[in-house]
Amino acid sequence: MKPARFDYIAARSAEEALEALRREGGNARVLAGGQSLMPMLNMRLARPALVVDIMRIGAWRQIADEGSSLRIAAAVRQCEIEALPELRRLHPLLAAALPFVGHPQTRSRGTVCGSVAHADPSAELPLILVALGGRVHLRSQRRARSLPAADFFAGTMATAREDDELIEAVSLPKARAGAGYAFREVARRHGDFAIVACAAVAEEKQTLLAVGGVADRPVAQALPRVGAGELDDALDAFAWSLDARDDLHASARYRRELVRRIGRATLEEAERCRA
């Protein structure tokens, strides 16, 4: 199929892009890597009056080290993050998840912020952002604001972004000393969206498990430490709380069982990484 007719702007500055969003509001869509937006345009699931291309804005092609976190601007491609020399040491959870984000061809075009904006509940990057307690930085002509990732995602492909805003950047905390990190997922094929994906953070006083692909958004839950007798019961309660549903890819029962099994394996791996 071909997309419905729309106007196109190749913005040369942040001000030009934000002015277009102010003018068109909900009738505009932002184009970065296009790996999510272009299929939606072609299938006419999205019918914007205006597409605003931001990939020529140099200020939004930056990766900034902010000390305790990494700030990834709106037009940074996934492959650029993947190529960072110290990614595995400073951001082991992100490094573990990136190879599961589509394929090398899509990562060479897709952006980190674009995946976050699309807010597919099975996508890996929103899950990692929630697991690490990252933040989403939004900007419009009216204001700039920052939200915790857990507050940004509102449902299946729904977020707290307002019509005249775009995601200017996301911030991901760096690995903390003494913490262990692990990521696992189950998908029909490598590169497909996850049926269930799990990200775990193990620290001395608590462990955290974040799950994607089950609920309508990524969800994180503090759980008992590996080896604690109540862990299985806590995993079972967490799996039931996610409101899994049957679909073409898997049954709700299968997804809940994956949360129990893959969740435990991910937590155990994160605990081993602490050593």
C-alpha positions, -999 to 999 in steps of 0.1 A, spaced: 0 0 0 9 36 -3 5 63 24 -22 89 23 -11 123 10 8 144 35 30 175 35 67 171 44 92 193 61 129 186 65 136 207 95 170 223 97 167 235 133 149 226 165 129 259 163 116 250 128 105 215 140 88 228 171 70 256 152 56 230 128 44 209 157 28 240 174 11 248 141 -2 214 132 -6 197 167 -21 163 165 -21 164 127 17 162 126 41 132 130 78 133 137 101 113 114 134 102 127 146 67 116 112 58 102 114 21 111 81 24 130 64 53 113 69 43 76 50 10 79 22 28 97 20 53 69 21 27 42 -7 7 59 -26 40 66 -27 33 103 -13 68 106 -27 96 83 -9 128 94 -13 161 74 24 168 80 55 148 85 84 166 102 118 151 95 143 159 123 173 140 111 191 171 98 191 188 132 227 186 144 218 194 180 197 163 182 224 139 169 244 141 201 252 115 228 261 133 261 278 118 291 261 135 321 282 118 348 257 93 363 237 89 331 238 89 293 217 114 275 206 102 240 192 129 218 162 125 194 181 117 162 207 93 175 205 60 157 205 27 176 236 15 158 255 46 171 247 36 206 256 0 199 290 11 186 300 30 218 334 15 230 325 13 267 288 5 263 290 -30 279 309 -17 309 289 15 316 255 3 304 255 -35 305 217 -38 304 214 -17 273 243 -35 257 226 -69 263 192 -58 249 204 -39 217 212 -71 197 175 -81 201 162 -48 187 152 -57 152 181 -65 129 214 -47 120 196 -32 90 169 -16 111 192 -5 138 213 13 112 182 35 106 161 34 137 166 58 166 164 52 203 139 80 209 118 68 180 113 34 196 104 51 229 80 74 212 63 45 193 57 28 227 51 -7 215 46 -28 247 68 -56 232 97 -33 223 130 -37 241 142 -1 245 111 11 264 115 -19 287 152 -10 294 143 26 300 117 16 327 140 -11 342 168 14 348 145 42 360 154 64 330 138 97 321 121 111 289 128 147 280 100 164 262 101 198 245 76 221 227 76 258 220 58 263 253 81 244 276 106 217 283 98 190 308 112 156 320 92 125 331 102 93 347 99 65 321 73 47 342 51 78 340 57 84 303 42 52 289 4 52 292 -7 21 273 -3 3 239 14 29 217 1 56 240 23 80 260 21 112 281 35 133 251 12 162 242 4 170 205 28 199 202 57 180 220 84 157 208 110 136 227 141 157 227 162 130 245 161 101 269 185 96 299 197 62 309 215 58 343 249 42 342 256 9 359 259 12 396 288 -3 415 280 -37 430 248 -42 408 242 -70 384 222 -67 351 206 -92 328 182 -93 298 164 -122 282 135 -125 258 114 -151 239 103 -143 204 91 -163 174 123 -154 155 153 -134 165 146 -97 157 108 -101 161 91 -82 189 92 -101 221 64 -124 233 79 -118 267 111 -98 275 126 -96 310 152 -71 323 166 -76 358 187 -54 382 202 -71 412 216 -51 441 226 -58 476 193 -48 492 168 -56 465 162 -70 431 140 -55 403 124 -73 374 109 -54 345 87 -73 320 76 -63 284 53 -80 259 26 -89 285 8 -58 297 0 -28 276 33 -11 287 66 -22 303 61 -29 341 88 -31 368 84 -48 402 107 -51 432 110 -88 441 127 -109 469 163 -118 464 173 -150 445 174 -178 470 146 -163 491 118 -188 497 91 -163 487 105 -156 453 84 -181 434 52 -168 450 62 -132 442 69 -141 406 36 -158 403 18 -128 418 37 -105 394 28 -126 364 -9 -125 373 -9 -88 379 2 -81 343 -32 -89 328 -19 -111 300 -43 -118 271 -45 -143 243 -34 -131 209 -21 -146 176 14 -150 190 8 -167 224 -18 -174 250 -21 -156 283 -12 -188 301 20 -192 281 30 -156 287 24 -159 325 45 -191 325 73 -173 306 73 -145 332 78 -171 359 105 -191 342 123 -164 321 119 -140 350 136 -163 374 164 -171 350 170 -134 343 171 -126 380 196 -155 386 218 -142 358 217 -107 372 226 -120 407 256 -139 392 268 -107 375 271 -91 410 299 -115 419 
